[in-house]
C-alpha cells in the first residue's frame, strides 16, 4: 500500500558503521509528523531522528513559525551487510488508518 503513495525514492550504498542523512520537509503546523518503517532483515540498518542540527529557536523569526514547519532530520546507520528499505511516512499520529500524505523510500545496500 505504501507504493501507491510514493512521492520519491532513492538508493544509497553505505559501508558498515557509516551513515546517510536525510532531511524531509514537515507539516508540523498542521499536525503531521514523519514516521519511519524498516523493511528487510533485522539488524542491517538503524534509523534515528537527529535534532542536533536544527536551528536554535531563539534565532527563528516568530512570524516564520506561524507559516512554516521545521525540517525533520533522520540518520540511517549501516550496521551489517545486507539490504533494507526505509519508508518515511508523513501522517497525523492519530490517523493510523489514513494513508500518509507523503511517502519517501530509501533503498539501502550495506556493503563491505
One Martini backbone bead per residue (centre of mass of N, CA, C, O) as a GRO file, in nm:
protein
  112
    1UNK     BB    1   0.054   0.064  -0.016
    2UNK     BB    2   0.291   0.266  -0.019
    3UNK     BB    3   0.343   0.283  -0.329
    4UNK     BB    4   0.086   0.452  -0.398
    5UNK     BB    5   0.232   0.717  -0.223
    6UNK     BB    6   0.485   0.767  -0.381
    7UNK     BB    7   0.716   1.042  -0.421
    8UNK     BB    8   1.005   0.915  -0.334
    9UNK     BB    9   1.333   0.782  -0.434
   10UNK     BB   10   1.630   0.601  -0.315
   11UNK     BB   11   1.981   0.511  -0.345
   12UNK     BB   12   2.210   0.347  -0.114
   13UNK     BB   13   2.558   0.316  -0.016
   14UNK     BB   14   2.691   0.153   0.279
   15UNK     BB   15   2.906   0.118   0.523
   16UNK     BB   16   2.983  -0.018   0.793
   17UNK     BB   17   2.921   0.254   1.021
   18UNK     BB   18   2.772   0.424   0.842
   19UNK     BB   19   2.602   0.719   0.702
   20UNK     BB   20   2.270   0.871   0.633
   21UNK     BB   21   2.120   1.168   0.541
   22UNK     BB   22   1.780   1.303   0.601
   23UNK     BB   23   1.564   1.558   0.464
   24UNK     BB   24   1.234   1.665   0.573
   25UNK     BB   25   0.958   1.815   0.515
   26UNK     BB   26   0.706   1.975   0.696
   27UNK     BB   27   0.359   1.969   0.885
   28UNK     BB   28   0.333   2.050   1.194
   29UNK     BB   29   0.114   2.284   1.186
   30UNK     BB   30  -0.100   2.033   1.090
   31UNK     BB   31  -0.003   1.755   1.259
   32UNK     BB   32   0.246   1.642   1.116
   33UNK     BB   33   0.448   1.336   1.100
   34UNK     BB   34   0.733   1.157   1.087
   35UNK     BB   35   0.772   0.824   0.993
   36UNK     BB   36   0.916   0.489   1.029
   37UNK     BB   37   1.010   0.204   0.821
   38UNK     BB   38   1.151  -0.131   0.819
   39UNK     BB   39   1.269  -0.331   0.553
   40UNK     BB   40   1.404  -0.636   0.644
   41UNK     BB   41   1.654  -0.745   0.793
   42UNK     BB   42   1.766  -0.756   1.089
   43UNK     BB   43   2.042  -0.529   1.154
   44UNK     BB   44   2.124  -0.347   0.902
   45UNK     BB   45   1.954  -0.100   1.015
   46UNK     BB   46   1.932   0.233   1.155
   47UNK     BB   47   1.698   0.477   1.294
   48UNK     BB   48   1.717   0.840   1.353
   49UNK     BB   49   1.673   1.123   1.501
   50UNK     BB   50   1.794   1.472   1.426
   51UNK     BB   51   1.827   1.770   1.638
   52UNK     BB   52   2.121   1.908   1.638
   53UNK     BB   53   2.076   2.092   1.348
   54UNK     BB   54   1.873   2.266   1.443
   55UNK     BB   55   1.745   2.549   1.498
   56UNK     BB   56   1.750   2.799   1.708
   57UNK     BB   57   1.468   2.938   1.839
   58UNK     BB   58   1.602   3.225   1.902
   59UNK     BB   59   1.665   3.258   1.562
   60UNK     BB   60   1.362   3.269   1.496
   61UNK     BB   61   1.114   3.395   1.328
   62UNK     BB   62   0.798   3.422   1.450
   63UNK     BB   63   0.643   3.441   1.173
   64UNK     BB   64   0.754   3.165   1.061
   65UNK     BB   65   0.604   2.975   1.265
   66UNK     BB   66   0.312   3.029   1.130
   67UNK     BB   67   0.406   2.925   0.808
   68UNK     BB   68   0.598   2.689   0.911
   69UNK     BB   69   0.809   2.406   0.912
   70UNK     BB   70   1.010   2.180   1.024
   71UNK     BB   71   1.267   1.995   0.970
   72UNK     BB   72   1.343   1.653   0.919
   73UNK     BB   73   1.594   1.454   1.074
   74UNK     BB   74   1.785   1.170   0.953
   75UNK     BB   75   1.953   0.859   1.046
   76UNK     BB   76   2.131   0.617   0.863
   77UNK     BB   77   2.258   0.309   0.986
   78UNK     BB   78   2.512   0.089   0.928
   79UNK     BB   79   2.563  -0.247   1.051
   80UNK     BB   80   2.522  -0.469   0.813
   81UNK     BB   81   2.519  -0.666   0.567
   82UNK     BB   82   2.273  -0.563   0.321
   83UNK     BB   83   1.914  -0.513   0.281
   84UNK     BB   84   1.701  -0.213   0.282
   85UNK     BB   85   1.397  -0.039   0.369
   86UNK     BB   86   1.306   0.304   0.403
   87UNK     BB   87   1.010   0.444   0.538
   88UNK     BB   88   0.854   0.759   0.492
   89UNK     BB   89   0.576   0.895   0.686
   90UNK     BB   90   0.321   1.138   0.642
   91UNK     BB   91   0.135   1.193   0.947
   92UNK     BB   92  -0.111   1.161   1.165
   93UNK     BB   93  -0.095   0.994   1.461
   94UNK     BB   94  -0.428   0.953   1.480
   95UNK     BB   95  -0.417   0.840   1.152
   96UNK     BB   96  -0.344   0.521   1.087
   97UNK     BB   97  -0.588   0.459   0.861
   98UNK     BB   98  -0.448   0.677   0.695
   99UNK     BB   99  -0.300   0.785   0.445
  100UNK     BB  100  -0.033   0.928   0.355
  101UNK     BB  101   0.074   1.238   0.218
  102UNK     BB  102   0.371   1.115   0.238
  103UNK     BB  103   0.633   0.925   0.054
  104UNK     BB  104   0.960   0.785   0.139
  105UNK     BB  105   1.224   0.602  -0.018
  106UNK     BB  106   1.503   0.395   0.104
  107UNK     BB  107   1.753   0.217  -0.058
  108UNK     BB  108   1.964  -0.013   0.115
  109UNK     BB  109   2.317  -0.079   0.095
  110UNK     BB  110   2.529  -0.298   0.272
  111UNK     BB  111   2.882  -0.269   0.212
  112UNK     BB  112   3.226  -0.354   0.220
   0.00000   0.00000   0.00000
